[in-house]
Amino acid sequence: MKSKLVYLNQFSGEKAAVYSIAVENSKRLFINHFIEQYKNDYLEEVLDVMDRLRQIGHYSKIIRTKLNNGSLVLSADGSRFEGNLLLTF
């Protein structure tokens, strides 16, 4: 199964570029799957994650990134995010 990184315009900015993963035979990005899966039960938290990604892309930068047990762990301005999104700076 092939996959590729897709640049997310709605989150990326001058400080960081935000990407999500797209699997070859699927029309949905991982971020869209994440939103659909959790929006009904955790809407406030999903909106917080989306807002934080937008903040990182436009106003702050990532302090460090590292892989931890196959997941990407991001730390920006003291916040921590684990998941299937990749940010670059």
C-alpha positions, 0 to 999 in steps of 0.5 A, spaced: 500 500 500 503 506 497 501 513 501 503 520 500 504 526 504 499 532 502 500 539 504 494 542 508 493 549 506 488 551 511 493 549 517 500 551 513 503 558 514 510 562 514 512 558 521 510 551 519 508 546 513 502 541 515 501 535 512 497 529 512 497 522 509 493 519 503 493 512 502 493 510 494 486 507 493 483 512 498 480 519 497 480 521 504 486 524 508 488 521 515 486 528 518 479 527 515 478 520 517 481 523 524 475 529 524 470 524 522 471 519 527 472 523 533 467 530 532 461 527 534 464 525 541 469 530 542 468 536 538 471 541 542 477 537 542 477 536 535 476 543 534 482 545 539 487 540 535 485 544 528 486 550 532 493 548 535 495 546 528 493 553 525 497 556 530 503 552 529 503 553 522 502 561 522 504 564 529 509 559 532 514 554 530 515 547 533 521 546 538 522 539 537 519 533 533 521 525 534 518 518 533 515 515 539 513 508 538 511 509 531 507 515 532 509 522 531 510 526 537 510 534 536 512 539 541 510 546 540 510 552 545 510 547 551 504 543 548 504 536 546 500 532 540 501 525 538 498 523 532 498 521 524 500 529 522 507 531 520 509 538 521 515 541 518 519 547 519 
